[in-house]
Amino acid sequence: MLAWSGSGEASCYSLGMIREPISSTLPPIRIAIIRRHYRPDGGAERSLKRTLEALRDEADLDISLITQVWRDGPEPGFRLIEVGKPGWTRAGKHKRFVRAVQAVMQRERFDLVQSNERVPGCQIFRAGDGVHRQWLALRARQGDALARWSWRVSGFHREVLAAEKALFAHPDLRRVICISDMVRNDVLEHYPQTDPGLLKVIYNGIDLDRFAPSSRPPADRYTELGLDPAAPTALFVGSGFARKGLAALLEALVEAAGGWQLIVVGRDKHLPAYRRQAARLGLARRVHFAGVQTHVQPWYALADVVVHPAEYEPFGNVILEAMASGRGVIASTRCGGAELIESGVNGVRVPPGDVAAIAAALSSCADRARLSAFGLAARRTAESFPLSRLRDEMLGLYREVLDEVRAL
């Protein structure tokens, strides 16, 4: 097994073992993909894994994953380079991770480096988490004066913003993968010095076999969850309930016609507060909190419609997963994935945080015939975004950038 050690900042960092060594016959293109944390239930992480799956069989690629924590075990066929975790604060950990990764980049001399984190010096940046400056701007509009002050003085946010600014200004940057037109517009708004020619919109892909239409499960499955088998059921999938808009959705359930009930899949450190909100609104028997689910596919079968009313979501894999599963989607216009929704055809687009609009959308979906039509149209939409399309677009981008780098 290959093993080596190095330091990212004096002797503070040591690299872990490099697992899953590749063949000694190296293909010509050595690519590093950076993702600080991986957990199997995360949307951005699932998107990265799908990208890796799409690229796995390409014989001309040697892919290394640079990470701090990869909780799902090594990916077959890839080198996994793990960096340590020193530092006491979020800002310090972020800064040291960036420096450690830059040390690996310097040492390994990859042909291409694609970062899913804000690491200055990469040739390709995939803005899967959106634009941090935009997210903070949205929070500032919504929070009170004390909250706005705390975000401004936060060492972590200052560190991330500094890294983001340095990344977009770095001379080695060749492409920015924007996972929606919304993200592309956010980059140009907050970093207008960025050359628009560097921004490439590549939507996420979906495994159309793994996520496939299915009929509603038997009534006893709903009974097991404490729900009414005869009532229309909405599904919410996502961790970080505040950003994903769960509070507004709970309020909308009260106003919506049709007696909607809700299944919530995901985690949040403030889960008890959301349980109390549901009880206060008289929804205790109409909302089931399912917690984190590593395998989310079966939960889409329980849904008549999927609701993703996020305050800020660069794409939202749940939207594409729901569509591939044959379910219409209600999503906010601050979700990049909502760009795939044609209101009244495969779902409904609503303003973020607009309780009345979410309630009206749910009310309009209470009709089973309309839900069926939504589901059929949604599946057709998802079929335009298979993993093969993602693979081809990514490979095309790699070749473009590699040609540019080699021409220097």
N, C-alpha and C positions, 0 to 999 in steps of 0.2 A: 504494500500500500504506500502510495506517495505521502510524504509528510515533510513539512518544513515549517520554520517559524520565522517571524519577522516582527518589526515594530512599526506602528503607525504614528507614534508620537513618543520620541525617546524610547524608554523601555516600558511604557505604560500598556502597550498593546502586544498581544501575541496571537498569532493565527492558530486556529484549531486544526485538527487533522483534516486533510483534504480527502473526502470520502468519494466512493464511486470513481476510481481512477479510470481514465479512458484508455483506449488502445495506444500502443507505442507508435502506431502509424497515424500521425496526426493529419487531419484534413487541412486544407490550405487556409481556411478562414477561422480564426480564433475569436470568439465573441464572448464578452462578459456581460451578464445581466445582473443588475444590482437591485435587491429588495431587502430592506432592513429587517422587517419582521414578516413571517409567514404563519398564518393560522388557517386551517382548512375551512372555517366558516366565514372568512372575510371575503367581501365582494371583489375588492381589488386583487386579493390573493388568488381567488378562483379564476379571475381573468388572466393573471400571469400564468397560472398552471395550464390553462387552455392554450395560451400562446406556446408554451413549452411543448405541450402535447402535439400541437400543429407542426412544430419544427423538428420533433424528435427524429423523424425518419430521413431528414436531409443529410446525405452522406458528406456534403462539403462543409458542414458546420461542426465546430468543436466548441460547445457551449459550457461556460463556467458560471456558476451562480455564486455571487458574493453576498453574504447575509450575516446578520447577527443572530437571529433565531429562526430556524426552519422546523416547525413543530410537526410536520407531516412526514418526516423521514426524508432521506435523499431521493432525488428524482432519478430513476433508472436512466443511464446513458449520459449523465451530466456530472461534471466535477462540482463539488460543493465546498466552497471556501468560507469558513466561518471565522468571523472576527470576534474578539472579546468584548466585554461589557463593563469597562470601568467608568467611573464618574458617579457623582452623587445626585446631580440634578438632571432634569430633562434636557436643559440646554447643554450641559456638559456632556451628556451621553450622545446627544445629536452631533455636537462638534467633533468629539473624538471618533465617532463612527465615520463621519465624512473624511477626517484625516487618515484614518486607518484604510479606508477604501482607496483613497488617492495613493497611499503607499503601495497597495496591491497593484493598482493600475500602473504605477511607475515600474514596479519590479517585473511584472508579467509581460508588459508590452503587448497587450492584445491588439488584434487588427481593428476591432471595433468594440466600443463600450456603450451599452444601452443601460441607462439608469432609470429605474422607477422611483428614485429618490432625488432630492435636490442636491446633487453632487457636482460642483463645478469641475469642468475638465472632461466630461463625457462627450462623445460625439453625437449621441442620440439620447434625448430626454423624453421619456414617455410620461406625459402629464396625467397619469391615472388618478392622482389625488386632486387634480384641478389646480387652481392658482390660489395660494395661501393668502395673498393680499386681498383677493376678492372675497374669500370666506370671512376674513376679519372685517372687511368693510360691511358685509351683510350683518354680521353679529353686532357691529357697532350701531347700526340703525335700529336693531331690535332691543339691545340691552339698555339698562339704566346708566346713569352717569358713573356710578361706582364700577359697574362691569366694564364700561368702556375704558376707564382709567386702568383697571387691572390688566386688561389685554394690552394696553399701550406699554406698560412697564414690565410685562412678562419677559423674563430672560429667554424663555423658550421661543416665544413668538418672534422676538427680535433676532434670535439666532436663525430661525427658519427663514425669515424674510431676508436676512443678509445672504444666506446661502442661495435663496431663490434669485435674488438680484444678481449675484455673482455668476450664477449658472447662465442666465440669459445674456449676460455681457461677455461671457468667456469666448475667446477666439476659436477654441476647438469645437464649439457647438456647430453641428452641421444640419441637424433636423430636430424638430420638436413634434412628437406624435401627440396630436390632440384627439382625444377619444370622442369628441363631439364638436360641432360648430360653436356651441356655447363656450367651450374651453378655449377654442381658437380666438373668439372675440374677447374673452377675458384676458388672454395673454397680450393681445394688441392694445387693450384699454390700459392695463397697468404697466406694461413694459413696451411702450410705443417705439423704442429704439430697435426692437427686434425686427429683423428682416421678414416680412410676410412670406417670402419664398421658402423660409426654413420650416414653416408650419404646415404639417401634413395631417389631414383628418383621416384617421383609420378607426372605424367603429369596432367594438368588441365583436367576437364571434361566439357561436353557440354550438354545442354538440347536439345535433338534431335527433340523434338516436337516444341519447341519455335523457333529454328533455323532449318528451313526445306527448301528444294529446291522449287523454285517458278519460274514462267516464267517471262520474261521481261514485265514491265508494259506498258500500252498504250503510244503512241507517245506524247500525250499531257502532260504527266507527265514530260518528258524531256523538252518540250517547256516551261513549267512553270518555270523550273530552268534555262532557257536561253541556253539550250544545243540542239544539233542536234540529233534527234531521230535515224538517220541512222548511226551515227558515233559510233565506238567502245568506250565503257566507262569504265574507270578504277576507282576504289574506294580506297581512303586512309582514314583510321579510326585511330585516336589517338590524344591525347593532348600532348603538348610539342613537337612542330614540329621539332626542331633542333635534338633532340635525335632520333626522329622517321624517320629522313631522307627525309623530304619533299623537301628541296632545291634541292637535287640531282634528285628527281623524276620530279620536274618541268623542270629541264634542260633536262632530258631524254625524256620528251614529245616532245621537239623540234626535237630531232634526230630520234625518233621512226617512222617507217613506219606505215601507216594506218590511220593517222589523229586522233590519240587518244585524247579524252577529259577526264577530271578528276573531280571527286566530292571529296571534302575534308570535312570530318566530324571530328570535334574536336575543341579545343580551344588552343590559344597561345597568350601571352601578346604582342608578336611581329607580330601579324596578319597583320597589315598594311604593314610591310616590305615584307611579302610574297605576298601580293596583288601587291605591286610594282614590285616584281621580275617577277610575272606572266605577268604583263603588259609589262615590259621591254623585255621579251622573246617573245612577240606577242601572248600570250596565254589568254588574258583577256576574250575572248569569248569562250574559251575552258576549263576554270577552274571555277567551282562553289564552293564557300566556304559556307558550310551549317551550320557552327557553331556546338555547342554542341547539341547532340541528346540523350535524356535519353533512348529512344527506338530505337536501331540501326537496328533491324531486317528488316524493310522495305527498308532500304538503300542498303542492299545486293542484293535485287531484281533488282535494277537499274544497277548493275555492270555486266560487261562481265568478268572482272578479278579484283581481289583485290591485291593491291600492299602494301607491308610493308617492306620498305628498311631501317629499323632502324639501327642506329649506335651501339646500345646496348639495347637488349630486352631479359630479362631472359626467357620469354616464348612468350608472344604476343597472348592474347585471340582472337584478330581479326583473326588470322590464323585459329584457330579451328572454330570460328563462321562462317567464310567464307566457309570453307570446308563443314560444316554441312548444309550451305545454298546452296550447290551445285555449288560453284564457285571455280575455280582454283586460286592459290595464287603465286605471285612473292614475295619472301622474302629474306632478307639478311642472310648470314651465321652467323651473330652475333645475330640472333633471335633463342632462344631455340626452339620455335615452328617450325622452319624450319627443325628440325630433322624429322618431319612428312612428309616433302615434298620429293618426288622422282622426280627429274627433268625430264621433258618430259612426265610424267605420270599424276600427279595431280597438277603440277605447275612448277616453276623454282626457283632454288636457285641462288643468285647473291652475289658477294662480296659487303660489305657495302660501300656506297659512290661512287661506280663505275658507273658513268653516262652511259658509253658506254654499260656496261653489262645490265643495267636496260632497256636501249633503245632497245637492241637486244632482250631481253626477251619479251618486249611489241610487237616488230615487229613480233616475232614468234607466238604471240597469236592473231594476227589479223584475222586468219582463223577461221570462225564460227564453222566448224566441229571439229577443234582441241579444241576450247573452250568448246564445249559440252562434248567431251571426258574427258577433264580436270575436268569438273564439276561432272561427274558421278564418276570418280575415287576419287575425293576429298570427296564426300559424303561417299563413302565406307570407306575411311580412318577415317573420323569423327565418323562413327558408331562403331569404336573400342574403343571410349573414352566417353561412356555415363556417366551420373552422378552416375549411380549405381556402375560402376567400381571405380570411385573416392571414393564413400562412403565405399565400401568394403575395399579398400586399406587404407583409413584413419582409419577405425575401427580396422583393423588388426594391424596397427601401434600403435594405442592407447593401444590395449591389450598387445602388446609386451612390450611397455615402462612401462605400469602399473605393469606388472608382475615383471619387473626388479626393479622398485621402491619399491614394496611391499616386495621384497626379501632382501632388504637392512637391 
